[in-house]
Amino acid sequence: MTTQAESYEFQVETRQLLQLMINSIYSDKDLFLRELISNASDALDKLRLERFNDDTLDVDTSDLHIRIDLDATERTLTISDNGIGMSRDEVVNLIGKIANSGTAEFVRQLKEAQKEAEGEGATEELIGRFGVGFYSSFMVADRVTLITRRAGQAEATRWESAGEATYTIEALEEAPQGTSITLHLKPADPEDRLFDYTDPRKVREIVTRYSDFITWPIRMEALQVPTPEEGEEPPAPEFETVNSRKALWTRPASEVTDEEYAELYKRISHDWNDPLETIRLNIEGTLQYQALLFLPERATANLFSPDAKHGVQLYVNRVFVMDDAEELLPPYLRFVKGVVDSQDLALNVSREILQQDRQIESMRKRLTKRVLQSVKGLAANEPEKYTKFWDEFGRVLKEGLLQDFANRDAILEVSSFLTTHDPEKRTSLRDYVERMQEGQDKIYFLTGDSRQAIENSPYMEAFRAKELEVLLLTDPIDEVWVDGMPEFDGKQFQSVAKGEIDLDEKEEAEREEQKEQFSGLLTWMSGVLTEDVKEVRLSNRLTTSPACVVSDENDATPTLVNLYRAMGQPIPQERRILELNPKHALVEGLRTAHEARPEDPKLAETVELVHGMALLAEGTQPDDPARFVNLLATQLGESLNK
Ligand SMILES: Nc1ncnc2c1ncn2[C@@H]1O[C@H](COP(=O)(O)OP(=O)(O)OP(=O)(O)O)[C@@H](O)[C@H]1O
C-alpha cells in the first residue's frame, strides 16, 4: 500500500539549474552516468562506514554493488545501489533543493555569463567549478523516478519529476534498501550527442571509460545469453561485473604484482610492451592524491610533433575526468604515461581551472621531481635500463634544460653524452668532471651532426693530441641549451670551436717569434678577407689542418643561427675568425710567397681557397661554391703544369 503522492515545487535555483540541464550545458551527455555511478559509489562507502561505526545497524553489507538495468521497450535506464539510501527528509533536502549554496551561486553566475556575448567560454569554465551531480540525469531523461530506503529504516520514499516546476513525493511501504533511479530516456539524437542509452554496448563503453576503477562492482546483464530450447522457459538473466575495479594505486604496493602494473600500463598507453619503469606516489596531507606513472620502453612516433599527446590521465576519487592532462607534467615529460587520482578536485573540473589552480601547480612540481628522481635511480642502479631510456627519451628530457630552470641541475645530473673518452658508452657530466685533467677547469664540448663528423673536425686536433676529453653533442637541442648553460658543478662549458683555445705550454718567446714572422701575412689576409671574417690569427688548436674558422666567445655558431632561423627567430650571423696553423706547409708556403711576391693576384685567390676549405671542414658551404670550385680547379691544374 502506498500513500497519496504529494506534489512540491522546486526552489527557484533548482528550477533554473534543471532548465540549464534540460538545455544541456554539457556537450558530453554521457557524463550523466558518471555522476550517478559516483553518487551510488559514495552511498555504498557511506553505508560501509556507518556499519563500521555502529555494529547494531541491521543491514546486510555482504554484497554491496551497483546495478544498471536497461529496457529498450520502455526506454529506461535504471541504476540501483544497496548503499545508505535516503530518508524522506533527506530526499526533500538533498534532491529537491540545492543544499549547496555554491551551486546556487553557480546558477547565478552561469545565467549572467550566458547573457553576455562571449558566453561560451565562460560557461565552460563555470561548469568546471561546481558539481551538478544528480541533476545531470535531466540531460538525457524527460522524467526521473527515484526510489530509496535508508539503511535501518522501514519506510521507503518515491520521488519523481519531469524536470519542470514540481516533483512528487510519496511514501512506500516496501523497497529494497538503497537507492534506485530510473531515467525515462529522451529519444536518442546522436547529432546532439544524445545516444541510445538502452544500448548495452554504449552503456558498457561509458562505464569502462569513466567508472572502471570504482571500487564497487558495477553489474549489468551478460551480453551473451544462450537462446532457450524450444518450449523451454528463458533462463533468468545472468549479471556480470563490467568494471575492472583495479585502481592499483589505491592498493598497498606490496600487494600489486608487476603483471598487474603492466596490464594497467598497456591499457592506458595502448603500448604492446611492458613499461620500462613504474613510479608510485602517494601524497597525504592538505592535498591528497596518488599517482601511478610509467616510463615507456619506446617513444611513440609522434613524440616530436606539435600535437603530441601527453600521457597522464586525471581521476578524481577513482572516477575518470580527462585524458591528456598536460597540466600535470611539464611538456618535456610528455612521454610519461599514467594516472593521477586526486581527492581534492571537483569531478567536473575543467582544463581552464587546471591551468590556474595552485594545487595543480604544486602537484606538477612534485610529480616532476619524482620522475627525475626515478631516472636518477635508473642511472645509478640499472645502467642498462637507463641507457634504453636515454636512447628513447634523452632528447625530449633535454628540452627541460630550456623550459624548467628550477630543475635544470637535476636534469643535467641525469643527462648523458657521447664523449671522446669512450667510443661506445655515453658519459654523465659527473663522470666527466671526475676524469678532468690536472689544471683543467672547463667542460669541453663540440656540437655537430654526428659523432663521426665531430671527431673528424679540425677543432678536435689539439684536444686529441693532449688527450683532453671532449663531449660530442649531436642533438640539435644541445646547441641551444649549452649556449645558455652557465656551468655544471662549478665548471663552465667551453665549446672547442669558440674563442681562443690555448692548450699549449709553448714558450712565450717562441710564440712571440711566430707572431712576428706571420704578422705581415695576417694583416694582409685580414684585408683580403675583410668582408668575410673579423680577424685572421694564428691557431693553438690545430695540429694537422691548415686552417679553421671559429666563432668569438659570445657569438652564435652557424648551427645556432640556422636553428633560430628555422624557428622563425632570425638572429644575425656575426663575422667569424680565421685561424691558421703556422706549422702547416700551406700556411708556411703562403707566408714565404707573400713575402716574395706581395702583389701576385694568385695569392689572394689562395687565401680565398684557404678560407673556403676551413668552412668546408666544419660543414659550412663557402659563400659561392661554384667560384670556390673554379679557383681550386685552376690552381690544381697550374700546379700540375709547373
Ligand atoms: N544513490 C544515492 N544514494 C544515497 N544518497 C544519494 C544518492 N544520490 C544522491 N544522494 C544524495 O543526494 C545528494 C546530492 O546529490 P548530487 O549528485 O546532486 O550532489 P553531490 O553528489 O552532493 O555533489 P556532486 O555535485 O559532487 O555530485 C548527495 O550528496 C547525496 O547525499
Ligand as a Chemical Component Dictionary entry (heavy atoms), coordinates in Angstrom:
data_LIG
# 
_chem_comp.id                   LIG 
_chem_comp.type                 NON-POLYMER 
_chem_comp.pdbx_formal_charge   0 
_chem_comp.three_letter_code    LIG 
# 
loop_
_chem_comp_atom.comp_id 
_chem_comp_atom.atom_id 
_chem_comp_atom.alt_atom_id 
_chem_comp_atom.type_symbol 
_chem_comp_atom.charge 
_chem_comp_atom.model_Cartn_x 
_chem_comp_atom.model_Cartn_y 
_chem_comp_atom.model_Cartn_z 
_chem_comp_atom.pdbx_ordinal 
LIG N1  N1  N 0 22.429 6.943  -4.834 1  
LIG C1  C1  C 0 22.340 7.719  -3.750 2  
LIG N2  N2  N 0 22.231 7.183  -2.516 3  
LIG C2  C2  C 0 22.175 7.962  -1.428 4  
LIG N3  N3  N 0 22.216 9.302  -1.453 5  
LIG C3  C3  C 0 22.321 9.909  -2.653 6  
LIG C4  C4  C 0 22.390 9.170  -3.859 7  
LIG N4  N4  N 0 22.460 10.039 -4.874 8  
LIG C5  C5  C 0 22.465 11.277 -4.331 9  
LIG N5  N5  N 0 22.372 11.204 -2.996 10 
LIG C6  C6  C 0 22.366 12.291 -2.041 11 
LIG O1  O1  O 0 21.975 13.463 -2.698 12 
LIG C7  C7  C 0 22.983 14.479 -2.558 13 
LIG C8  C8  C 0 23.003 15.388 -3.761 14 
LIG O2  O2  O 0 23.485 14.685 -4.877 15 
LIG P1  P1  P 0 24.109 15.466 -6.077 16 
LIG O3  O3  O 0 24.572 14.495 -7.060 17 
LIG O4  O4  O 0 23.123 16.459 -6.552 18 
LIG O5  O5  O 0 25.285 16.271 -5.461 19 
LIG P2  P2  P 0 26.591 15.721 -4.717 20 
LIG O6  O6  O 0 26.806 14.295 -5.028 21 
LIG O7  O7  O 0 26.497 16.116 -3.291 22 
LIG O8  O8  O 0 27.710 16.604 -5.329 23 
LIG P3  P3  P 0 28.343 16.465 -6.754 24 
LIG O9  O9  O 0 27.950 17.712 -7.400 25 
LIG O10 O10 O 0 29.791 16.362 -6.470 26 
LIG O11 O11 O 0 27.790 15.259 -7.423 27 
LIG C9  C9  C 0 24.237 13.688 -2.325 28 
LIG O12 O12 O 0 25.182 14.446 -1.628 29 
LIG C10 C10 C 0 23.753 12.515 -1.506 30 
LIG O13 O13 O 0 23.658 12.876 -0.137 31 
# 
loop_
_chem_comp_bond.comp_id 
_chem_comp_bond.atom_id_1 
_chem_comp_bond.atom_id_2 
_chem_comp_bond.value_order 
_chem_comp_bond.pdbx_ordinal 
LIG N1  C1  SING 1  
LIG C1  N2  SING 2  
LIG C1  C4  DOUB 3  
LIG N2  C2  DOUB 4  
LIG C2  N3  SING 5  
LIG N3  C3  DOUB 6  
LIG C3  C4  SING 7  
LIG C3  N5  SING 8  
LIG C4  N4  SING 9  
LIG N4  C5  DOUB 10 
LIG C5  N5  SING 11 
LIG N5  C6  SING 12 
LIG C6  O1  SING 13 
LIG C6  C10 SING 14 
LIG O1  C7  SING 15 
LIG C7  C8  SING 16 
LIG C7  C9  SING 17 
LIG C8  O2  SING 18 
LIG O2  P1  SING 19 
LIG P1  O3  DOUB 20 
LIG P1  O4  SING 21 
LIG P1  O5  SING 22 
LIG O5  P2  SING 23 
LIG P2  O6  DOUB 24 
LIG P2  O7  SING 25 
LIG P2  O8  SING 26 
LIG O8  P3  SING 27 
LIG P3  O9  DOUB 28 
LIG P3  O10 SING 29 
LIG P3  O11 SING 30 
LIG C9  O12 SING 31 
LIG C9  C10 SING 32 
LIG C10 O13 SING 33 
# 
